[in-house]
């Protein structure tokens, strides 16, 4: 998936994805030349891992 497709699917702005890449944060991605691509299964696994359990917060 391109950054634009990820943005459309998740609501995360393209600029935020770029900033996270610069910081070494966010979902895993691959670069092919100047093209950035995200593997859908890895992206959704990253999103699932962001879930917070309100019962676990003390």
C-alpha positions as CSV (number, residue, x, y, z in Angstrom):
1,X,0.0,0.0,0.0
2,X,1.2,3.5,-0.7
3,X,1.3,6.2,2.0
4,X,-1.8,7.7,0.4
5,X,-3.7,4.4,0.5
6,X,-2.7,3.9,4.2
7,X,-3.9,7.5,4.9
8,X,-7.2,6.8,3.3
9,X,-7.7,3.5,5.0
10,X,-6.7,4.7,8.5
11,X,-7.3,8.4,8.6
12,X,-3.6,9.0,9.5
13,X,-2.5,12.0,7.5
14,X,0.3,11.3,4.9
15,X,2.4,14.0,6.6
16,X,2.2,12.2,9.9
17,X,3.3,8.9,8.3
18,X,6.3,10.7,6.8
19,X,7.1,12.3,10.1
20,X,6.9,9.0,11.9
21,X,9.2,7.4,9.2
22,X,11.7,10.2,9.8
23,X,11.6,9.5,13.6
24,X,11.7,5.7,13.2
25,X,8.2,5.3,14.6
26,X,4.9,4.1,13.2
27,X,4.2,1.1,11.1
28,X,6.9,-0.8,9.3
29,X,7.5,0.2,5.7
30,X,9.6,-0.7,2.7
31,X,11.4,1.7,0.3
32,X,11.9,0.9,-3.4
33,X,13.9,3.9,-4.7
34,X,11.8,6.8,-3.7
35,X,8.6,4.8,-3.3
36,X,7.4,4.0,0.2
37,X,5.1,0.9,0.6
38,X,3.4,-0.7,3.5
39,X,2.5,-4.4,3.7
40,X,-1.3,-4.5,4.6
41,X,-0.9,-7.4,7.0
42,X,2.0,-5.7,8.8
43,X,0.1,-2.4,8.9
44,X,-3.0,-3.9,10.5
45,X,-0.9,-5.9,13.0
46,X,0.7,-2.6,14.0
47,X,-2.7,-0.9,14.4
48,X,-3.9,-3.8,16.5
49,X,-0.8,-3.5,18.7
50,X,-1.7,0.1,19.4
51,X,-4.9,-0.8,21.3
52,X,-4.9,0.2,24.9
53,X,-6.8,-1.7,27.6
54,X,-8.4,0.9,29.8
55,X,-8.7,-1.7,32.6
56,X,-4.9,-2.2,32.6
57,X,-4.1,1.5,33.2
58,X,-3.6,2.1,36.9
